[in-house]
Amino acid sequence: MKAAKKRKKPQGFQSQHIQLHRKLVENPEWSRDHDGAVANPRFIEATTNAKESAIAVLEARGYLHPAQIKAADRFRKIYEQAGGSGAGAIDYSREPVDGGGAKEPISLRQMSAGLELKRCRDLLGIRGFRIVSALAGEGRSIEEMAGDRQRDKYSLTDALRGFLEDLAVMWGYTNYAQPERIAVRK
């Protein structure tokens, strides 16, 4: 008879929404003047939450190419610069009250981000833009978007990877000649 294995009890609080993942990132303090110095390497190891978003989960599992990750990060930055869901409009029907701050006009940075988002939407189409906006821009999970059916999750993941590849090509991070995309038939 085999002895029952004892499970290790976790020490302290452990959330189901946090999974630490270590990865190499570019050192923000690195400069070309100190290239090769041991004290200031170009890449450093960082700890991130692998369950932060769908992009982080797919990256931690190795399902995304580095160019797709760069495209997702750039899209998220542009999406946040534009104000998330876009710049809010001024409602002239409401009467202004004392103590309320004035509505700031749209900045040049928000306008350029909006133009870049339009460029992304023209490339991806409405369906693709909605998928990338929800998963990369808003940080939603694949389960939230696809539901419980496993096939829907796989389909959404495949579509996201294709749309991120298109964005990576548009921004010059890669081209379509990736080894994973070339299929040899016998």
C-alpha positions as CSV (number, residue, x, y, z in Angstrom):
1,M,0.0,0.0,0.0
2,K,1.4,3.4,-1.0
3,A,1.7,6.0,1.7
4,A,-0.5,9.1,1.2
5,K,1.3,12.2,0.1
6,K,1.0,15.1,2.4
7,R,0.2,18.4,0.8
8,K,2.2,21.4,1.7
9,K,0.0,24.0,3.4
10,P,0.6,27.5,1.9
11,Q,2.2,29.9,4.3
12,G,0.3,33.2,4.6
13,F,-2.3,34.6,2.3
14,Q,-2.3,33.4,-1.3
15,S,-4.7,34.8,-3.8
16,Q,-6.0,32.8,-6.7
17,H,-5.6,35.9,-8.9
18,I,-1.9,36.3,-8.4
19,Q,0.7,34.1,-9.9
20,L,4.3,35.4,-9.9
21,H,6.3,35.0,-13.0
22,R,9.9,36.0,-13.6
23,K,11.0,37.3,-17.0
24,L,13.8,39.3,-18.6
25,V,13.0,43.0,-19.3
26,E,15.1,45.9,-20.6
27,N,16.9,47.8,-17.8
28,P,15.5,51.4,-17.7
29,E,18.8,52.6,-16.2
30,W,20.9,51.1,-19.0
31,S,22.8,53.4,-21.4
32,R,25.2,52.8,-24.2
33,D,28.0,54.5,-22.3
34,H,28.0,51.7,-19.8
35,D,27.5,48.8,-22.2
36,G,29.1,45.7,-20.9
37,A,29.4,46.9,-17.4
38,V,28.5,44.2,-14.8
39,A,26.8,46.8,-12.5
40,N,24.5,48.0,-15.2
41,P,23.3,45.2,-17.5
42,R,21.1,45.8,-20.5
43,F,18.5,43.2,-19.4
44,I,17.4,42.5,-15.8
45,E,15.1,40.0,-14.3
46,A,11.7,41.3,-13.1
47,T,8.8,39.6,-11.3
48,T,5.4,40.2,-12.7
49,N,1.9,39.0,-12.0
50,A,1.2,36.4,-14.7
51,K,-2.6,36.7,-14.1
52,E,-2.8,40.4,-14.5
53,S,-4.4,40.2,-18.0
54,A,-5.1,37.8,-20.8
55,I,-1.9,39.1,-22.5
56,A,0.2,38.3,-19.4
57,V,-1.3,34.8,-19.1
58,L,-0.6,34.0,-22.7
59,E,2.9,35.5,-22.4
60,A,3.7,33.4,-19.3
61,R,2.5,30.2,-21.0
62,G,4.6,30.9,-24.0
63,Y,1.7,31.3,-26.5
64,L,2.7,34.8,-27.8
65,H,5.7,35.7,-29.8
66,P,7.8,38.6,-28.5
67,A,6.7,40.9,-31.3
68,Q,3.0,40.1,-30.4
69,I,3.8,41.1,-26.8
70,K,5.3,44.4,-27.9
71,A,2.3,45.1,-30.1
72,A,-0.1,44.4,-27.2
73,D,1.9,46.6,-24.9
74,R,2.0,49.4,-27.5
75,F,-1.8,49.1,-28.1
76,R,-2.5,49.2,-24.4
77,K,-0.4,52.4,-24.0
78,I,-2.1,54.1,-26.9
79,Y,-5.5,52.9,-25.6
80,E,-4.7,54.5,-22.2
81,Q,-3.4,57.7,-23.7
82,A,-6.7,58.1,-25.6
83,G,-8.5,57.9,-22.3
84,G,-9.6,54.2,-22.2
85,S,-12.9,54.3,-23.9
86,G,-12.2,57.6,-25.6
87,A,-12.4,61.2,-24.5
88,G,-15.5,62.3,-22.7
89,A,-17.7,64.9,-24.4
90,I,-19.0,68.0,-22.7
91,D,-22.7,67.8,-21.8
92,Y,-24.1,71.3,-22.5
93,S,-27.5,70.4,-21.2
94,R,-26.2,70.2,-17.6
95,E,-26.0,73.4,-15.6
96,P,-22.5,74.1,-14.3
97,V,-22.2,74.2,-10.5
98,D,-19.7,76.0,-8.2
99,G,-16.8,73.8,-7.0
100,G,-16.9,71.7,-10.1
101,G,-13.7,71.8,-12.2
102,A,-13.8,72.8,-15.8
103,K,-13.7,70.1,-18.4
104,E,-10.2,70.0,-19.9
105,P,-10.0,70.0,-23.6
106,I,-8.7,67.1,-25.6
107,S,-4.9,67.2,-25.6
108,L,-2.6,66.8,-28.6
109,R,-1.5,63.5,-27.1
110,Q,-5.0,62.2,-26.9
111,M,-5.7,63.3,-30.4
112,S,-2.6,61.5,-31.8
113,A,-3.6,58.4,-29.8
114,G,-7.1,58.5,-31.2
115,L,-5.7,58.7,-34.8
116,E,-3.4,55.7,-34.1
117,L,-6.4,53.8,-32.7
118,K,-8.3,54.6,-35.9
119,R,-5.4,53.3,-37.9
120,C,-5.5,50.1,-35.8
121,R,-9.3,49.8,-36.4
122,D,-8.9,50.3,-40.1
123,L,-6.4,47.4,-40.2
124,L,-8.1,45.0,-37.9
125,G,-11.8,45.7,-38.7
126,I,-14.5,46.1,-36.2
127,R,-14.4,42.6,-34.7
128,G,-10.7,42.5,-34.4
129,F,-10.5,46.0,-32.9
130,R,-13.1,45.0,-30.3
131,I,-11.2,41.8,-29.4
132,V,-7.9,43.6,-29.1
133,S,-9.4,46.6,-27.2
134,A,-11.1,44.3,-24.7
135,L,-8.2,41.9,-24.1
136,A,-5.1,44.1,-24.6
137,G,-6.6,47.6,-23.9
138,E,-9.0,47.0,-21.0
139,G,-7.3,43.9,-19.6
140,R,-10.3,41.6,-19.6
141,S,-9.8,37.9,-19.4
142,I,-10.4,35.3,-22.1
143,E,-13.0,33.5,-19.9
144,E,-14.9,36.8,-19.5
145,M,-15.0,37.3,-23.3
146,A,-15.5,33.7,-24.5
147,G,-17.6,32.1,-21.8
148,D,-17.3,28.6,-20.5
149,R,-16.9,26.6,-23.8
150,Q,-13.3,25.5,-24.4
151,R,-13.6,25.8,-28.1
152,D,-14.7,29.4,-27.9
153,K,-11.6,30.2,-25.7
154,Y,-9.3,28.5,-28.2
155,S,-10.9,30.4,-31.1
156,L,-10.7,33.8,-29.3
157,T,-7.0,33.1,-28.4
158,D,-6.2,32.2,-32.0
159,A,-8.0,35.3,-33.3
160,L,-6.2,37.5,-30.8
161,R,-2.8,36.1,-31.8
162,G,-3.6,36.8,-35.4
163,F,-4.7,40.4,-34.7
164,L,-1.6,41.1,-32.6
165,E,0.6,39.7,-35.4
166,D,-1.1,42.1,-37.8
167,L,-0.4,45.0,-35.4
168,A,3.2,43.9,-35.0
169,V,3.7,43.9,-38.8
170,M,2.1,47.4,-39.0
171,W,4.4,48.8,-36.4
172,G,7.5,47.1,-37.8
173,Y,8.2,44.7,-35.0
174,T,8.1,41.7,-37.3
175,N,7.1,40.4,-40.7
176,Y,5.1,37.4,-41.7
177,A,8.1,35.2,-42.2
178,Q,8.1,33.8,-38.7
179,P,9.1,30.1,-38.4
180,E,5.9,29.3,-36.4
181,R,3.7,30.5,-39.2
182,I,5.3,28.6,-42.0
183,A,3.7,25.2,-42.4
184,V,5.4,22.5,-44.5
185,R,3.1,19.9,-46.0
186,K,4.3,16.5,-47.0
